Amino acid sequence: MTWTPQNLPADHPPVASGKVGVLVVNLGTPTAPDAPSVKRYLAEFLSDRRVIEIPSLVWQPILRGIILNTRPKKSAHAYQQVWTDEGSPLAAITAQQARGLQERLGAGVMVDWAMRYGAPSIPDQLDKLMQAGCERILLAPLYPQYCAATTATVVDKAGDWLREKRWQPSLRTLPPYHDDPTYIAALAQDLGAQLDALAFQPEVLLLSFHGMPARTLELGDPYHCHCMKTARLLEAALARPSLRMVTTFQSRFGRAKWLEPATDTVLEAEAKKGTKRLAIAAPGFSADCLETLEELAIRGREQFTEAGGEQFAALSCLNAGEAGMAMLEALMRRELAGWF
């Protein structure tokens, strides 16, 4: 590890060393909103044994024989509804967050970004940082709530990369920040401003987190507990007694029992019991993506209004807004302490 400037002999080959890097990581996205691209993405994502905890001998025939022949076309249509001029919303926003962090942290740190599934990959981006001289790297999975299927698989991938390196950099990992006061304050500030800007006053605010199979909780994964604590702390920070807040879980897949209550079920039930004005937020997502822009903002609205609801608003994630970026800067500076 090099802490001081190089003082090499004149005939010594150039050496890039002594720098500090930050790699922010999000889940992943296909490279284009078409069936072949989505199929490649899903093949990688759904083959991760932390994501699908079914023995490969059982799961792979189902994945290759059924799912990858039916789901890509449907998912591609969903991606087409949210695709932007900059490409995938998740990739574009994650890149914005990385650029914003670079500006905030300054020249003493090199900041880049990666996707766990798809491109740019974690190994490629770690190679890029190390080749630029980063011997100390903060790996920053942008998942506030820890889950083996998200945070752990990012660390797994970085570990696979390290295993192949003769010269390994020092690596730190951003811990989950589900109850960090800085995160809760950022959510309260950002969501509060969005609520105040609405043309109507919601009766209910749904806090929708990504779902996981219920057995993950039984096996000891803290994800459900982290989500519930975030929701409780956020409700206290928002301090809006006239606004009823409900915590739900979205994106069910397959026949297994998932964490409940399910977002789509609650949207329909709220409308049927007389709720006319509802807002929905996704505090577990650091950036807007297919699950927020299509599943919640488009299909969620349809589910609520078709069941009798009248006014619906899907609130944005923290994204690269001021509150979210100030929070990310504070978290990164804390985890980089002593390095720069």
PyMOL commands that set and color helices and strands:
alter all, ss='L'
color gray80, all
select helices_A, chain A and resi 35-45+56-82+89-105+122-131+148-163+181-197+214-218+223-238+263-272+290-306+322-335
alter helices_A, ss='H'
color red, helices_A
select strands_A, chain A and resi 19-28+110-117+134-141+170-173+204-210+244-250+277-281+311-314
alter strands_A, ss='S'
color yellow, strands_A
deselect
rebuild
show_as cartoon
